[in-house]
Amino acid sequence: MAMTTEQQVSILAVITTSDEAGKHFAEVYDHADLTELEADGLLTISRSVHATGIAYSQEYWSVQVTEDGIELVEANPEYCPEV
């Protein structure tokens, strides 16, 4: 099922590679939600690959909200979680 705008914004407004408690985004957010946000072009996940061609595990991945994701958040401030 597709995420609502409110669900998208609630994640995009606060997602970082590691939160203040040191938890990695892959631990905090549902994999299906991250996959959908990435497929929709709202965020990018950098999946590092070692020079040998072997992919690093998830704890080495990083996340960044795209311009489209930022625009979605800015257009829907009512859905931003209180910080």
Buried (B, 14 or more C-beta within 10 A) or exposed (E): EEBEEEBBBBBBBBBBBBEEEEEBBBEBBEEEEBEBBBEBEBBBBEEEEEEEEEEEEEEBBBBEBBEEBBEBBEEBEEBBEEE
